[in-house]
């Protein structure tokens, strides 16, 4: 019958899932590498985003938090992906900024001297 799933179909589906999973892991691995490279260039992400937030707060004349900066950068990457949905650099950058966002929203900011 046309709706019968064969062992071959299941193997093909499993292979496709492995390929897709591998691609996702590659994007995330590249994002992790990017965080290391950017850290060397720009310093610790929390301090860098705190600095940006302070500057944006002055410019926008309202309080901006470091995690707002990270989320704004995620949104910049998403806006670019609307135009070019498969642009690898934007995908990797967005993943990296989401990682930074996660770090910032869970960070204990009470002791900035540790940075």
N, C-alpha and C positions, 0 to 999 in steps of 0.2 A: 504494500500500500504506500502511497506517496508520503504519508505522514509518519512512517516508521523510521525510527532513528537506529542506525546501524553502529557497530563498533567502530567502523572507519569514520563515520560522522563524529562520534565522540572524540576520537583521537585527533581529528582535524580541529575540532572546537578547543580541545585541551592545548594543542600546539599554538593556536591563535591566541588563547589567553596567556600562555607563557611568553609569547612574543610581545604582547601588549604590556604585560607586567614588566618584562625586561626593559622596554622603552620607558616606562614610568620610572623605574629604578635608575636608568641612565640620566633622565632629566634631574632627578633628585640628587644623584651623585655629582652631577655638574654643578648644581646649586650649592652643594656643600663645598666643593672646590672653589667656587666663586666667592663664597663667604670668607674663605681663608685668604684668597688673593685681595679682596677688598679690605679685609682686616689689616693686611700688611700696608696697603696704600692709605687707608683712611682712619685706622685705629679701631679700637673696640666699638662694635656696633651700638651698644647702649649709650656710650658717651657721645658718639657721633650723632645719633638721633636726638639725644638730649640737646646738644649744641644747635642742631637744625631747628628743633622745637622752640628753643629760646629765640632764635632769629626770626622764625615765622611768627611767634607771638608778638614781637615788636612790630613786624610788618603788618599783620592782620589786626593788630590792636585787640587781641583776645587770647586767652590761654590756649596753647597748643601743647599736647602731650607727646612724648617721644613715640608712643604707639600710634598716634595720629599720623605722624610722619611716615612710619612704615606702611600703614594702611593706604595713605595717599599715594605712595609709590607703587603699591600693588595695583591701585586703581589706574594709575598712569599706564602700567603695563597692560592691564585689561583693555583700556581704551585703544592702545596700539594693536592689540590682538583682534579687535573688532575689524580693523582694516586689513590686517595680514595674519589670519588665524593660525598659520603654521610657522610663524617666525620663531625659530628655536631660541634665540637670545631673549626674547620677551618672555617666553614660557619659563626659561631657566631663571631669569631675573625675578619674575613674579613668585616663583617657588622660594627663592632666597629671601625675598622681602616678607613672605608669609612666615618663614622661619624666624626672621628677626622680630616680626610682630608677635609671634608666640612667646619669644623670649622676653620681650618688653612688657607684655601684659601680665606676665607671671613674676616679674622681677621685684625684689625687695629693694626699693629705692632709698631706704632709710640710712644707708651707710655708703655715701658716694666716695668716701675716702678709700674704699677697697679698689677703686678704679684708678 
